[in-house]
Amino acid sequence: MTRGFSGSDSAELTLDRLARDEIEADDVRIHPDTLEHQAEIAHAHGNPQLAENFRRAAEMALMSEADVMSLYDRLRPHRSTAAELAATAAQLDDVPAPRCAALVREAAAVYARRGLLR
């Protein structure tokens, strides 16, 4: 049985319930524990990169949609300065979302080398 963020059984998520406005965003949001389980499976099958992606996704599952979209926007080339990305990484450390923070720091270094900072 698969559960969403709200704890709803995935079998309860139907189009009829959606049409009746009985389903909320948290009903379809994946739970961080589910993402961690997928990370463990990926790692066990020799795919550490996919496992790390699942673990970052687990951190983001606890963030608001607005915060995730803001992070996405800040990571687009030519959208942020080095200082802005450093501040974003520090904010992510405070969430805590250390894997996402590390990704932002890595992106900032690559963007600096490639001339992709604002």
Secondary structure by P-SEA (a helix, b strand, c coil): ccccccccccccccaaaaaacccccccccccaaaaaaaaaaaaaaccaaaaaaaaaaaaaccccaaaaaaaaaaaccccccaaaaaaaaaaaaaaccaaaaaaaaaaaaaaaaacccc
